[in-house]
Amino acid sequence: MAKTMTPQKASLGALDPGLARKLLTDMLLIRRFEEKAAEAYALGKVGGFLHLYIGEEAVAVGATSVLRPDDYVISAYREHGHCLAKGSDPKRVMAELFGRRDGLSHGKGGSMHLFDKSVNFLGGHAIVGAHLPVAAGVAFAIKYEERDQVIVCYFGDGAVAQGEFHESLNLAALWKLPVIYLCENNRYAMGTSTERALAQTQIWKFGQTYGIPSEKVDGMDVLAVRDVVARAVERARRDKTPSLIEADTYRFRGHSMRDPAGAVYRTKEEVEHEKERDPIVLFRERALAAGALAEADVRAIEKDVNDRMDEAVAFADASPEPPADWLFTDIYKEG
Amino acid sequence: MAVMTYREALNSALREEMRRDPRVFVIGEEVGLYDGAYKVTQGLLKEFGPKRVVDTPICESGFTGVGIGAAMVGLRPVVEMMTFNFSLVAIDQIVNTAAKLHYMSGGQFSVPLVIRGPGGPAAQLAAQHSQSVETYFYHVPGLKVVRPTTPMDAKGLLKSAIRDDNPVIFIESETLYNVKGEVPDDPEFLIPLGQAIVRREGTDVTVVAYMGMMYRALEAAEELAKDGISVELVDPRTLRPMDTETIIASVRKTHRAVVVEAGAGFAGMGSEIAAFITEQAFDDLDAPVERVTGANAPMPYAKNLEKLKTPTKEKILAAIRRVCNANGS
């Protein structure tokens, strides 16, 4: 069991150009997607609550990059990034945010309830902490059927004070379930800092209580996230060992679009300071310095991502509203 | 046909479904080693082993969530609530996750899950262990809610619930576990969810009741027969979806209706049944629909107060006489 007190840093070594391209593309895609979503929200095309993932991209992209396509991912309500990283079509994700019939959930779920069975993305759950036992259940089924998949369960620091966090860690440890609990500690549960919410702010330490491998990682370093999650995945796949990972990250935007930039719970100086850790800028510089990518590659990636996001918005805009009779479909599964 | 207790009927339904489908497993507190707090799962651990009869620590929210997750990816869990009062600890999992996943995912995921255990008024168990919690569940689109009155229903409905692709809330009763009745031997004997049954035919008044209240209503009906009042008894069996057609057809025949429920009356099942009878069969009614319900108070411990809280045969008799205009006749 790792007894790390400071966040794990990525191991140094040659950076594969193909991998560098993929990681940068996936992170940029999430960033641009979220920027487009924010624009659409301002135009009234996206309603309800909208929780942006901007600043946290390295966690989803690093973690997913070591998963197999048939592994499962489950998340809370700040899940656009997790869903996109798992391979969902940005057009259909955007259409879901727009509440249109071509959305992943046919417009019935919205921003907080993305689901995509085709990539084993299991949602999209908006009651804090409630999807942690569900993740244990998926891992239970994997073990029951003697399969070798794993499930990654993302949640925020806000879920740690919930009973279901502790119930889930207990059950996963007790029954040895192949689940990786990946806490995205962005320091604030809405407007409540971890210092105001948790008697133990070193979240990874809760895993030690339950006797499972627990690590803290720099969540702004996509390669470090990759390393830590890769180890956890290997443990889970090999002998069904669960893990708790705490990714030290930060959201550059408000809790939701209704959280003003001048919010009282954190200072502008703090936000600006954290932006110096921008995971995309850091990784781009690193890839350039290592020679894994050239400036021209970066420009090509940016253009490609921008084009795809324009397409996603156009697709969502063109998709019709769900027909009226869909109000009553999918309440019960027939047959 | 075999004669068995309600408890044995449930046990045999679980056993048959577990033999039929390896994806079915039982999970909950004391279901395995202890053989079930009320012995409904007796012998299952011995036959199916700990992989399929899973003892849990006390964490209703946690193990209900485990059931939901397992169901989402293809298993068919039967979650036992030691008593249904404890389901309230897991109500968020049931109402916000199990009931809504199919809808929120646009039909991509489903939750073939049964949550079963005893509920309703019991004997001097006081406020937290003696209440009709079905109220909290039948309001929710996406859930099915079953309350089986007889051993035959217990078996046929539980088997259907396990084969259903949706989350089913299946509430038994401590007070009925020892009731005996005939149960078909055929392992393919199923009672469809959403189908009411006319337990006793009559012509003067329709009484709608389930579980312990049905047994009380039966006694009342026999007594009234001596006075020349012919009571028809309808048992909905499934509260959601409810077979309103059978109830309406009966009311159109008798022109009078009394609804009996053990739970507190305010916004209860009686309110719903009275409302749809009024909406659909107002012109057929010769009297207002009467409700006989539990008192609008928590369940007290003291025996005399407990009796006052619960609908008695006398209260049922009085209500039937009122709608039949037979008071003092």
Contacts between the chains, C-beta under 8 A, distances in Angstrom:
chain1	res1	chain2	res2	distance
A	72	B	73	7.3
A	103	B	106	7.5
A	104	B	106	7.0
A	104	B	108	7.9
A	105	B	104	6.1
A	105	B	105	5.3
A	105	B	106	3.8
A	105	B	108	7.2
A	106	B	106	3.6
A	106	B	107	7.5
A	107	B	106	7.6
A	108	B	103	5.9
A	108	B	104	6.2
A	108	B	105	8.0
A	108	B	106	5.3
A	109	B	104	4.6
A	109	B	105	6.5
A	109	B	106	6.7
A	113	B	104	4.2
A	113	B	105	7.3
A	115	B	101	8.0
A	115	B	104	6.9
A	115	B	105	3.6
A	115	B	106	7.2
A	115	B	108	5.2
A	115	B	109	6.2
A	116	B	108	7.4
A	117	B	105	7.5
A	117	B	108	4.3
A	117	B	109	6.5
A	122	B	69	8.0
A	122	B	72	6.3
A	122	B	73	7.9
A	122	B	109	7.2
A	123	B	101	7.3
A	123	B	104	7.3
A	123	B	105	6.7
A	123	B	109	7.7
A	124	B	104	6.9
A	124	B	105	7.4
A	125	B	97	6.8
A	127	B	92	5.8
A	127	B	96	5.1
A	127	B	97	7.5
A	130	B	65	6.9
A	130	B	92	5.8
A	130	B	93	6.4
A	130	B	96	6.4
A	130	B	97	5.8
A	131	B	65	7.8
A	131	B	97	7.6
A	132	B	65	7.2
A	133	B	61	6.5
A	133	B	62	4.7
A	133	B	63	7.4
A	133	B	64	7.2
A	133	B	65	2.4
A	133	B	66	5.6
A	133	B	68	7.6
A	133	B	69	6.9
A	133	B	93	7.0
A	134	B	65	4.8
A	134	B	66	7.7
A	134	B	68	5.2
A	134	B	69	3.9
A	134	B	72	7.1
A	134	B	93	7.9
A	134	B	97	6.4
A	135	B	69	6.2
A	136	B	62	7.3
A	136	B	65	6.8
A	136	B	66	5.2
A	136	B	69	6.4
A	137	B	65	6.0
A	137	B	66	3.8
A	137	B	67	6.2
A	137	B	68	5.8
A	137	B	69	2.2
A	137	B	70	4.3
A	137	B	71	7.5
A	137	B	72	7.3
A	137	B	77	8.0
A	138	B	69	4.2
A	138	B	70	7.0
A	138	B	72	6.6
A	138	B	73	5.3
A	139	B	69	7.6
A	140	B	66	5.5
A	140	B	69	6.8
A	140	B	70	5.2
A	140	B	75	8.0
A	141	B	69	6.9
A	141	B	70	4.3
A	141	B	73	4.8
A	141	B	74	6.4
A	141	B	75	4.9
A	142	B	73	7.7
A	144	B	25	7.1
A	144	B	51	6.8
A	144	B	70	7.1
A	144	B	75	6.3
A	145	B	74	7.5
A	145	B	75	7.7
A	163	B	59	8.0
A	163	B	61	6.6
A	164	B	61	5.5
A	164	B	62	6.4
A	164	B	65	6.8
A	167	B	59	4.2
A	167	B	61	6.2
A	167	B	62	3.2
A	167	B	65	7.9
A	168	B	62	6.2
A	168	B	65	7.4
A	170	B	57	6.8
A	170	B	59	7.2
A	170	B	62	7.4
A	171	B	56	7.5
A	171	B	57	7.6
A	171	B	59	7.1
A	171	B	62	5.5
A	171	B	63	7.3
A	171	B	66	6.5
A	174	B	57	7.3
A	329	B	107	7.0
A	330	B	102	5.4
A	330	B	103	5.0
A	330	B	105	7.9
A	330	B	106	6.1
A	330	B	107	4.0
A	331	B	102	7.1
A	331	B	103	5.7
A	331	B	141	5.2
A	331	B	142	5.7
A	332	B	102	7.1
A	332	B	142	7.0
A	332	B	144	7.6
A	332	B	165	8.0
A	332	B	166	5.0
A	333	B	102	5.7
A	333	B	107	7.5
A	333	B	110	4.3
A	333	B	112	8.0
A	333	B	165	4.1
A	333	B	166	5.7
A	334	B	165	7.9
A	335	B	165	7.0
